[in-house]
């Protein structure tokens, strides 16, 4: 019996590759493990998502490589061997932490999906089992979507027990067509659901809309029929009738956002029982604990790039998701930054340099850059937030529909859907909106949610220069396979090969 393939991290390989699989019955589920609701056994497939906005590297790789968020070095803080700067400046390599971390998490999800599907296939024909398998196939497709989006050509494995020990990479376009087929077939077996944490029809159609809109990136060929498909997928989400925009633009991000009608599919964080959401610790100042009566002190790092901060009108409700100017304690007293020389703590949107050290004042080093509070920080917050993090959100679906319409019919075709977003934010509606204008609105609406890198690549803007980042080459549009993975499996260094047949 072959071991689980080598593309996982050393830890995963030790955990799964060395397991005695002979003791597991794959022709049937043992009676003491059977449950009438197999969905309850799917949690291991979701588990890698718990680290998406932290140490898995996914959020860092999507936002810090774009033109909206930065992680400046602040004197002796936030250098960390340059791991943040290389993302900002597009100079990462196959040993960069975020690059290393994403690979193993994504493939961990693939492995668990393959295991679940293989265990349950012998019971296919039972509608409950069939739906569970369909959901696992959609989750597997989601992880492969992340893999081809971030790494281009990767091994496409749908077996568990008989997975190849050292697989070759497959072409991105081939994998793309396979996962589109998987989701298109599987969504028809998914029953309506109000769950926002498990696979639901809204999630599946949102994923399809993403896949269709990005088809030219993944296949290398623009096919206008995919713009039609993207519109149809967005329509399918809308027609479900269970999602709607929140009245308040920051409503989807409050602490108790479990039942927000806008959030379609989320990572269900909890400060005590499902930790991992600590972006507030990375952006808030050392003394911001006084503003929110936090029980811990934040780390004073990530900030908003100045150009993006000024891209919002002052009346835009979304601009309230930033902290600028004089900062105050929870009871309204001005905060004094002793570490900067006993001056008032004032956040200045202007960041003088990506690497602030000699030649910069303590005030510049410590207090420059608007900070992000898009996700509500409750009074008394800990190092982990309880806000659910949306992977797919209804506002995104409306903007995806607008994009599909503009790509089909030209400027102005998506105005109605863009203006639903703008009017909710309290700013004037647009007429004859172009794709460039849509990209600007996506920056304002989807900021901090892990969409920017993909959006810039799809719109052909990822390689241009911006603050402290020179023009980069198209090979920066994906990340290299981690060195440790190639050392474990030398076949990953070989050219990709076509997929042969359907493995699912």
TALIN-V222487 format. One record per residue. N is the residue number from 1. OMEGA is omega in degrees with one decimal (999 if undefined). D_CENTER is the distance of its C-alpha to the mean C-alpha in Angstrom with 2 decimals. Layout:
{{N:OMEGA:D_CENTER} {N:OMEGA:D_CENTER}}
This chain:
{{1:-175.3:35.36} {2:177.6:32.58} {3:174.3:30.07} {4:-168.1:26.36} {5:-163.8:25.28} {6:-173.2:24.85} {7:179.1:21.32} {8:178.2:20.08} {9:179.9:20.50} {10:179.6:24.01} {11:-179.7:23.34} {12:-179.6:22.00} {13:179.1:24.92} {14:-175.8:27.36} {15:-172.7:26.12} {16:-173.4:26.03} {17:-177.9:27.98} {18:178.2:31.04} {19:175.9:31.17} {20:-175.8:34.40} {21:-178.7:33.11} {22:-179.1:36.72} {23:-178.3:36.78} {24:-178.1:34.07} {25:-177.5:35.45} {26:178.6:33.40} {27:177.5:36.03} {28:175.8:35.63} {29:179.5:33.90} {30:-174.8:36.36} {31:-176.7:37.88} {32:177.0:36.82} {33:-175.3:33.11} {34:173.4:33.18} {35:179.8:31.71} {36:178.0:32.35} {37:-176.8:28.67} {38:178.0:26.76} {39:-179.4:23.45} {40:-179.6:24.28} {41:-174.8:24.05} {42:-174.3:20.48} {43:178.3:18.85} {44:179.0:18.61} {45:-179.5:16.31} {46:-168.8:13.77} {47:-178.5:14.53} {48:-178.4:12.09} {49:-179.0:9.16} {50:-177.0:11.31} {51:-174.5:10.49} {52:-176.7:6.71} {53:177.8:7.39} {54:-166.3:10.66} {55:172.9:12.56} {56:178.6:10.44} {57:-174.3:9.59} {58:-177.7:5.99} {59:179.3:5.44} {60:-176.3:8.99} {61:-178.9:8.89} {62:-174.5:6.79} {63:-176.5:8.81} {64:174.7:11.97} {65:-176.7:12.79} {66:-171.3:13.07} {67:-176.1:15.95} {68:-172.5:14.95} {69:176.6:14.32} {70:177.2:16.57} {71:-175.5:17.66} {72:171.6:21.40} {73:-174.9:23.86} {74:-176.9:26.11} {75:178.9:29.42} {76:-177.9:29.17} {77:173.3:25.73} {78:169.2:22.30} {79:173.6:23.80} {80:178.0:22.71} {81:178.7:24.16} {82:-173.5:22.36} {83:176.8:18.93} {84:-179.1:17.33} {85:-177.2:19.77} {86:174.9:19.19} {87:-179.1:15.56} {88:-173.1:16.93} {89:177.7:19.90} {90:178.6:18.45} {91:179.1:20.89} {92:173.8:18.88} {93:-174.8:20.59} {94:171.2:20.28} {95:179.2:20.89} {96:-171.0:18.19} {97:-178.5:16.56} {98:179.0:12.84} {99:179.3:13.99} {100:-170.2:16.02} {101:-178.4:13.69} {102:-173.7:10.84} {103:-175.3:13.75} {104:179.5:15.43} {105:-179.5:12.65} {106:-178.9:11.71} {107:172.6:15.46} {108:176.7:16.23} {109:177.1:14.51} {110:-178.9:16.55} {111:-177.4:19.62} {112:176.6:19.54} {113:178.3:19.12} {114:179.9:21.99} {115:-179.1:24.04} {116:-178.5:23.71} {117:-177.8:24.59} {118:179.9:27.48} {119:-172.8:28.88} {120:-178.8:28.94} {121:179.5:30.13} {122:-179.3:33.77} {123:-179.7:33.57} {124:-175.7:32.22} {125:171.4:34.28} {126:-176.2:33.70} {127:179.4:31.51} {128:178.9:29.62} {129:-178.5:28.94} {130:178.9:28.11} {131:179.2:25.44} {132:177.9:23.93} {133:179.3:23.95} {134:179.0:22.37} {135:178.1:19.45} {136:177.1:19.11} {137:178.3:19.30} {138:177.2:16.47} {139:177.3:14.26} {140:177.6:15.55} {141:178.4:14.86} {142:179.1:11.18} {143:177.5:11.10} {144:172.5:13.37} {145:177.4:11.33} {146:-179.0:8.68} {147:-179.2:11.93} {148:177.3:13.73} {149:-175.1:11.08} {150:-173.3:10.98} {151:177.8:14.51} {152:-176.6:16.54} {153:-175.9:19.45} {154:174.6:18.91} {155:177.5:21.13} {156:-174.3:20.83} {157:178.2:22.37} {158:174.4:23.03} {159:174.9:25.87} {160:-178.7:25.95} {161:-174.8:29.57} {162:176.9:30.51} {163:178.7:27.45} {164:-175.8:28.77} {165:178.7:29.25} {166:-174.4:28.25} {167:171.1:26.42} {168:173.1:26.31} {169:174.3:23.38} {170:-177.8:23.29} {171:179.8:22.79} {172:-177.8:19.42} {173:178.9:21.24} {174:179.4:22.88} {175:179.1:19.77} {176:-178.1:18.28} {177:177.9:21.44} {178:-176.1:21.49} {179:173.3:18.14} {180:178.3:18.96} {181:-179.3:22.28} {182:-177.0:20.90} {183:179.6:18.84} {184:179.2:21.74} {185:-171.6:24.21} {186:-176.4:22.41} {187:-180.0:21.45} {188:-178.8:25.20} {189:-176.5:25.72} {190:178.3:23.31} {191:175.4:25.25} {192:-176.5:24.28} {193:174.6:22.57} {194:179.2:21.71} {195:175.3:19.27} {196:-179.9:15.81} {197:176.7:14.75} {198:177.8:16.31} {199:176.9:16.15} {200:-178.1:17.98} {201:178.7:19.20} {202:177.4:16.99} {203:-176.6:13.84} {204:179.7:15.64} {205:174.5:16.81} {206:176.9:13.54} {207:177.5:12.23} {208:178.2:15.58} {209:177.2:15.37} {210:-178.8:12.29} {211:-179.2:14.27} {212:-178.1:17.41} {213:-177.7:16.34} {214:-173.0:15.11} {215:-177.1:18.18} {216:176.9:20.08} {217:-173.2:17.55} {218:-177.7:17.46} {219:-178.2:21.19} {220:-178.0:22.77} {221:176.8:24.72} {222:179.1:24.44} {223:-176.2:25.70} {224:179.3:26.27} {225:179.4:26.34} {226:174.1:22.56} {227:176.5:22.46} {228:179.3:24.72} {229:178.9:22.57} {230:177.0:19.48} {231:-179.5:21.80} {232:179.1:23.10} {233:176.7:19.77} {234:178.0:19.00} {235:179.5:22.59} {236:175.7:22.17} {237:-177.8:19.54} {238:-175.5:21.88} {239:176.0:24.93} {240:176.3:23.77} {241:-176.7:24.94} {242:-180.0:22.89} {243:-179.5:20.27} {244:175.0:21.22} {245:169.9:20.34} {246:175.4:21.11} {247:-178.4:24.23} {248:-177.4:22.67} {249:177.9:19.73} {250:-179.9:18.52} {251:-178.5:19.43} {252:-169.4:16.08} {253:178.6:15.25} {254:-178.0:18.55} {255:-179.4:19.12} {256:-178.4:20.52} {257:-176.5:17.99} {258:-174.2:18.35} {259:179.2:20.27} {260:179.4:18.87} {261:-177.9:19.82} {262:-176.4:16.95} {263:-174.9:14.09} {264:-177.8:13.91} {265:-170.7:11.63} {266:164.9:10.51} {267:-169.9:10.26} {268:-177.0:13.90} {269:174.9:14.45} {270:-174.4:18.10} {271:-178.0:19.81} {272:-169.5:22.33} {273:179.7:21.32} {274:-173.6:17.54} {275:177.5:16.72} {276:-179.4:13.74} {277:-176.7:12.61} {278:178.9:14.62} {279:178.1:13.14} {280:177.9:16.39} {281:-177.0:18.36} {282:-176.4:16.96} {283:-176.1:17.79} {284:178.8:20.96} {285:177.5:24.36} {286:-176.3:26.51} {287:179.6:28.65} {288:174.6:26.11} {289:179.2:26.83} {290:179.1:30.03} {291:-172.9:28.33} {292:-176.6:26.53} {293:-179.4:29.04} {294:179.6:26.42} {295:177.0:27.85} {296:177.6:26.16} {297:179.1:26.00} {298:-167.1:22.73} {299:172.1:22.19} {300:-178.0:22.43} {301:-170.6:19.83} {302:178.4:16.96} {303:179.4:18.28} {304:173.8:17.91} {305:-172.6:19.51} {306:-178.7:22.83} {307:-179.9:22.65} {308:177.8:19.59} {309:-178.2:21.29} {310:177.7:24.34} {311:177.5:22.57} {312:169.7:22.83} {313:-178.5:26.28} {314:-179.1:27.82} {315:-177.9:28.12} {316:-179.1:24.46} {317:-177.9:23.38} {318:178.9:19.83} {319:175.6:21.57} {320:175.9:22.47} {321:177.7:19.00} {322:172.1:20.45} {323:175.2:23.28} {324:177.0:26.05} {325:-179.8:29.78} {326:178.5:31.88} {327:-173.5:30.16} {328:173.7:31.99} {329:-179.7:32.38} {330:179.0:31.75} {331:169.7:35.42} {332:179.4:35.41} {333:178.3:36.89} {334:178.6:35.82} {335:175.9:33.97} {336:179.6:35.71} {337:-179.0:33.86} {338:-177.9:36.46} {339:178.2:34.52} {340:177.3:34.76} {341:177.7:38.50} {342:179.4:38.82} {343:175.4:37.51} {344:178.6:35.71} {345:-179.1:31.95} {346:177.4:30.89} {347:178.5:27.44} {348:180.0:28.09} {349:-178.4:25.35} {350:175.7:26.97} {351:-172.6:25.72} {352:-178.4:28.60} {353:175.9:26.89} {354:178.3:23.86} {355:-178.9:26.24} {356:-179.5:28.50} {357:177.8:31.47} {358:-178.6:35.14} {359:176.7:36.19} {360:-178.9:33.83} {361:175.5:35.04} {362:179.1:33.69} {363:178.2:32.72} {364:-176.0:30.66} {365:-171.6:29.02} {366:-165.1:28.20} {367:-178.5:27.78} {368:177.5:26.38} {369:172.2:23.21} {370:-178.8:22.03} {371:-168.0:19.91} {372:173.8:17.06} {373:177.4:17.88} {374:172.7:15.75} {375:-176.5:15.09} {376:173.5:18.68} {377:-174.4:20.26} {378:174.7:23.10} {379:-178.6:26.49} {380:-176.9:26.96} {381:177.6:23.29} {382:179.4:22.75} {383:177.9:20.43} {384:179.2:17.88} {385:176.2:17.02} {386:177.9:17.53} {387:171.9:15.31} {388:-178.9:13.01} {389:-177.5:9.35} {390:170.2:8.73} {391:174.5:6.23} {392:-175.4:9.22} {393:-174.1:11.85} {394:177.7:15.38} {395:177.2:15.48} {396:178.6:12.88} {397:178.7:15.18} {398:178.3:18.13} {399:175.6:16.85} {400:176.8:16.08} {401:177.8:19.62} {402:179.3:21.01} {403:179.6:19.66} {404:-180.0:21.13} {405:179.1:24.35} {406:179.6:24.71} {407:177.8:24.20} {408:-165.8:26.89} {409:176.2:29.29} {410:-176.5:28.81} {411:177.5:28.53} {412:-175.0:28.91} {413:-178.7:27.87} {414:-173.7:24.67} {415:-174.4:26.29} {416:-175.8:26.60} {417:174.4:22.90} {418:-175.7:21.91} {419:171.8:24.74} {420:179.5:23.60} {421:-176.4:20.69} {422:-179.1:23.03} {423:176.0:25.83} {424:179.5:23.75} {425:178.1:22.90} {426:179.1:26.65} {427:-173.0:26.94} {428:177.2:29.21} {429:178.5:28.33} {430:167.8:28.25} {431:179.8:30.44} {432:179.5:30.04} {433:178.8:26.41} {434:175.8:25.46} {435:178.2:22.28} {436:178.1:22.34} {437:178.2:22.67} {438:178.8:19.82} {439:176.5:17.50} {440:-178.9:18.92} {441:175.0:18.29} {442:178.7:14.63} {443:-178.4:14.45} {444:-174.2:16.30} {445:-173.1:14.73} {446:180.0:10.97} {447:172.2:11.35} {448:-175.9:9.39} {449:173.5:6.49} {450:-177.4:4.12} {451:-163.7:6.41} {452:-178.9:9.39} {453:-178.1:9.82} {454:179.4:9.71} {455:-179.0:11.89} {456:178.9:14.25} {457:-178.9:14.78} {458:-179.0:15.56} {459:176.9:17.93} {460:-175.9:19.53} {461:-170.3:18.88} {462:-173.7:16.79} {463:178.7:20.03} {464:178.8:22.04} {465:168.2:23.12} {466:-173.0:22.10} {467:177.1:23.04} {468:178.6:23.86} {469:179.2:22.24} {470:173.1:24.62} {471:178.2:24.23} {472:-176.7:22.33} {473:-177.5:23.11} {474:178.8:21.27} {475:176.4:20.85} {476:-178.6:18.15} {477:172.5:15.90} {478:-178.9:14.93} {479:177.3:15.23} {480:173.1:18.35} {481:-177.4:18.71} {482:-179.6:19.39} {483:-177.7:23.09} {484:178.9:23.49} {485:178.3:22.29} {486:176.9:24.74} {487:178.9:27.44} {488:-177.2:27.04} {489:-178.3:27.08} {490:178.3:28.96} {491:178.7:28.36} {492:177.9:24.86} {493:-177.3:26.81} {494:178.3:28.69} {495:179.9:28.02} {496:179.2:25.95} {497:178.9:28.01} {498:171.2:27.83} {499:178.1:26.87} {500:179.0:30.12} {501:-179.7:30.28} {502:-173.4:27.86} {503:-172.5:26.88} {504:999:25.32}}
